[in-house]
């Protein structure tokens, strides 16, 4: 995809394909960023994805804390429900979500799209953060409370710093899930095309002569870039969180 984005059109359509671009060009990237709606859809994707991931992190952190640190009636049933929601196929929710959005006049709404992305990423976020929290010994919080900290202060000063790798790993995978989502936005955004996101825009990126493969590959490369940069930025934390947990001496 990246290499094709740098190839001239004649090389892309050549009868004998080449792997490396013989004469690299940036023309396809210029075409992609100047195409109608590119920056609007980019902004929409970034807005709904970041908002959904941040809200999911806050709610999932509270839920995971209640599941690992508290004893309450119905906790086991709640855990089973979260795992069932994580295993459920998203496609099964398309029709119910569409009916709810239609009956509440929330079609063509970024707020509804953010809520759906939040709903999709929440079960995974809860399950993942529950594992990270369970790996942190509760004795650390108890020791902080003995030293005079309240439960909230003990969590903020002791547990939360140890949980940072887990939060970063979870946010990365939640970001990728919401960033790449295609089906819900294609169903919920019908009339107002300016509310769509980049995956849907990419699927209809054509000109009067058909599909411009060079510009399509350039636009797809730009679409993949935020997730790639985020992964490179968080890779050390992600590796720590996914292998050793969040407990440190």
C-alpha positions as CSV (number, residue, x, y, z in Angstrom):
1,X,0.0,0.0,0.0
2,X,2.7,2.5,1.0
3,X,4.9,1.6,-2.0
4,X,2.0,1.8,-4.5
5,X,1.2,5.3,-3.1
6,X,4.6,6.5,-4.3
7,X,4.4,4.9,-7.8
8,X,3.4,7.0,-10.8
9,X,0.1,5.9,-12.4
10,X,1.9,4.4,-15.4
11,X,3.9,2.1,-13.1
12,X,0.7,1.0,-11.2
13,X,-1.1,0.1,-14.4
14,X,1.9,-1.4,-16.2
15,X,1.6,-4.9,-17.6
16,X,4.7,-5.9,-15.8
17,X,4.4,-4.8,-12.2
18,X,7.4,-3.7,-10.1
19,X,7.8,-3.9,-6.3
20,X,9.8,-0.8,-5.7
21,X,8.8,2.5,-7.3
22,X,11.3,3.4,-10.0
23,X,10.4,7.0,-10.0
24,X,8.8,8.0,-6.7
25,X,6.2,10.8,-6.7
26,X,4.0,12.6,-4.2
27,X,1.3,13.4,-6.7
28,X,-1.1,10.8,-5.3
29,X,-0.8,12.2,-1.8
30,X,-1.5,15.7,-3.1
31,X,-4.6,14.3,-4.9
32,X,-5.8,12.5,-1.7
33,X,-5.4,15.5,0.7
34,X,-7.0,17.9,-1.9
35,X,-10.0,15.6,-2.6
36,X,-13.4,16.9,-1.4
37,X,-14.2,15.9,2.2
38,X,-10.8,14.4,3.1
39,X,-10.1,16.8,6.0
40,X,-13.7,16.8,7.1
41,X,-13.8,13.0,7.3
42,X,-10.3,12.9,9.0
43,X,-11.6,15.3,11.7
44,X,-14.8,13.3,12.2
45,X,-12.8,10.0,12.6
46,X,-10.4,11.6,15.0
47,X,-13.1,13.2,17.1
48,X,-15.4,10.2,17.5
49,X,-12.5,7.8,18.0
50,X,-10.7,9.8,20.7
51,X,-14.0,10.7,22.5
52,X,-15.2,7.1,22.5
53,X,-11.8,5.7,23.8
54,X,-11.5,8.3,26.6
55,X,-15.1,7.7,27.8
56,X,-14.6,4.0,27.6
57,X,-11.4,4.2,29.6
58,X,-13.0,6.1,32.4
59,X,-16.1,3.9,32.6
60,X,-14.1,0.7,32.2
61,X,-11.6,1.7,34.9
62,X,-14.5,2.2,37.4
63,X,-16.1,-1.1,36.4
64,X,-12.8,-3.0,36.6
65,X,-12.1,-1.5,40.0
66,X,-15.5,-2.6,41.3
67,X,-15.0,-6.1,39.8
68,X,-11.5,-6.6,41.3
69,X,-11.6,-4.7,44.6
70,X,-15.2,-4.9,45.8
71,X,-17.6,-7.7,46.8
72,X,-21.2,-7.1,45.9
73,X,-24.3,-9.1,45.0
74,X,-24.5,-9.9,41.3
75,X,-20.7,-9.4,40.6
76,X,-20.3,-12.8,39.0
77,X,-23.3,-12.2,36.8
78,X,-21.9,-8.9,35.7
79,X,-18.6,-10.4,34.8
80,X,-20.4,-13.1,32.7
81,X,-22.4,-10.3,31.0
82,X,-19.3,-8.3,30.2
83,X,-17.6,-11.4,28.6
84,X,-20.8,-12.2,26.7
85,X,-20.9,-8.7,25.3
86,X,-17.2,-9.0,24.3
87,X,-17.9,-12.2,22.4
88,X,-21.1,-11.0,20.7
89,X,-20.7,-10.1,17.0
90,X,-21.0,-6.4,16.2
91,X,-23.1,-7.2,13.1
92,X,-25.9,-8.5,15.3
93,X,-26.3,-4.9,16.7
94,X,-26.6,-3.1,13.4
95,X,-30.4,-3.3,13.1
96,X,-31.3,-2.6,16.8
97,X,-28.9,0.3,16.9
98,X,-30.3,1.7,13.7
99,X,-33.9,1.5,15.0
100,X,-32.9,3.2,18.3
101,X,-31.1,6.0,16.4
102,X,-34.0,6.4,14.0
103,X,-36.6,6.6,16.8
104,X,-34.6,9.1,18.8
105,X,-33.7,11.3,15.9
106,X,-30.0,10.6,16.2
107,X,-29.3,9.4,12.7
108,X,-26.6,11.5,11.0
109,X,-25.2,12.4,14.4
110,X,-21.6,12.3,15.5
111,X,-22.8,12.0,19.1
112,X,-24.7,8.7,18.3
113,X,-21.6,7.5,16.4
114,X,-19.4,8.2,19.4
115,X,-21.9,6.4,21.7
116,X,-21.8,3.3,19.4
117,X,-18.0,3.3,19.3
118,X,-18.0,3.6,23.1
119,X,-20.4,0.7,23.3
120,X,-18.2,-1.4,21.0
121,X,-14.9,-0.8,22.8
122,X,-16.2,-0.9,26.3
123,X,-16.4,-4.7,26.9
124,X,-12.9,-5.2,25.7
125,X,-11.6,-2.3,27.8
126,X,-13.3,-3.6,30.9
127,X,-12.0,-7.2,30.4
128,X,-8.4,-5.9,29.7
129,X,-8.3,-3.5,32.6
130,X,-9.8,-6.1,35.0
131,X,-6.8,-8.3,34.2
132,X,-4.3,-5.5,34.9
133,X,-6.0,-4.4,38.1
134,X,-6.1,-8.0,39.4
135,X,-2.3,-8.2,38.9
136,X,-1.7,-5.3,41.3
137,X,-1.6,-6.5,44.9
138,X,-4.4,-4.9,47.0
139,X,-1.9,-4.8,49.9
140,X,-0.3,-1.8,48.2
141,X,-3.5,0.2,48.6
142,X,-4.0,-1.1,52.2
143,X,-0.5,0.1,53.1
144,X,-1.2,3.5,51.7
145,X,-4.5,3.7,53.7
146,X,-2.7,2.7,56.8
147,X,-0.4,5.7,56.2
148,X,-3.4,8.0,56.2
149,X,-4.5,8.0,52.5
150,X,-8.2,7.7,51.7
151,X,-9.2,4.9,49.3
152,X,-9.4,7.4,46.4
153,X,-6.0,8.9,47.2
154,X,-4.5,5.5,47.5
155,X,-5.8,4.5,44.1
156,X,-4.6,7.7,42.5
157,X,-1.1,7.7,44.0
158,X,-0.3,4.0,44.2
159,X,-2.5,2.0,41.8
160,X,-2.9,4.4,38.9
161,X,0.8,4.9,38.2
162,X,1.3,1.1,38.2
163,X,-1.7,0.8,35.9
164,X,-0.3,3.2,33.2
165,X,1.0,0.4,30.9
166,X,-2.3,-1.3,31.0
167,X,-4.2,1.9,30.2
168,X,-1.9,2.7,27.3
169,X,-2.2,-0.8,25.9
170,X,-5.9,-0.8,26.2
171,X,-6.3,2.7,24.7
172,X,-4.2,1.6,21.7
173,X,-6.3,-1.4,20.9
174,X,-9.5,0.5,21.5
175,X,-8.3,3.3,19.2
176,X,-7.5,0.9,16.4
177,X,-10.9,-0.8,16.8
178,X,-12.9,2.5,16.6
179,X,-10.6,4.1,14.0
180,X,-11.1,1.2,11.5
181,X,-14.9,0.7,12.1
182,X,-16.9,0.8,8.9
183,X,-20.3,-0.9,9.3
184,X,-21.9,1.3,11.9
185,X,-21.0,4.6,10.3
186,X,-22.2,3.3,6.9
187,X,-25.6,2.5,8.5
188,X,-26.1,5.5,10.9
189,X,-24.9,8.3,8.7
190,X,-27.3,8.3,5.7
191,X,-28.1,11.8,4.5
192,X,-25.5,14.1,6.0
193,X,-22.4,13.0,4.1
194,X,-20.2,15.5,6.0
195,X,-20.7,13.4,9.2
196,X,-19.1,10.3,7.7
197,X,-15.6,9.0,8.6
198,X,-12.5,8.1,6.6
199,X,-13.2,4.3,6.2
200,X,-16.5,5.1,4.3
201,X,-14.9,7.9,2.4
202,X,-12.1,5.5,1.2
203,X,-14.6,3.0,0.0
204,X,-16.1,5.5,-2.4
205,X,-12.9,7.3,-3.4
206,X,-13.2,7.3,-7.2
207,X,-13.1,9.7,-10.1
208,X,-15.0,9.9,-13.4
209,X,-12.6,7.3,-15.0
210,X,-13.0,4.7,-12.2
211,X,-10.8,4.0,-9.2
212,X,-7.7,6.1,-8.9
213,X,-5.5,3.4,-7.3
214,X,-2.6,5.6,-6.6
215,X,-4.6,8.2,-4.8
216,X,-6.6,5.5,-3.0
217,X,-3.4,3.9,-1.7
218,X,-2.1,7.3,-0.7
219,X,-5.3,8.1,1.2
220,X,-5.2,4.6,2.8
221,X,-1.6,5.2,3.9
222,X,-2.6,8.5,5.5
223,X,-5.5,6.8,7.2
224,X,-3.2,4.1,8.7
225,X,-0.7,6.6,9.8
226,X,-2.3,7.8,13.1
227,X,-2.6,4.2,14.4
228,X,0.9,3.4,13.3
229,X,2.4,6.5,15.0
230,X,0.4,5.9,18.2
231,X,1.7,2.3,18.3
232,X,5.3,3.4,17.8
233,X,4.9,6.1,20.5
234,X,3.4,3.6,23.0
235,X,5.2,0.4,22.0
236,X,7.4,0.3,25.1
237,X,4.5,0.8,27.4
238,X,2.4,-1.7,25.4
239,X,5.0,-4.3,25.6
240,X,5.4,-3.9,29.3
241,X,1.6,-4.0,29.8
242,X,1.0,-7.0,27.7
243,X,3.8,-9.2,29.2
244,X,4.6,-8.2,32.7
245,X,1.4,-6.6,33.9
246,X,1.6,-3.4,35.9
247,X,3.3,-4.6,39.1
248,X,6.7,-3.2,39.8
249,X,9.0,-3.6,42.8
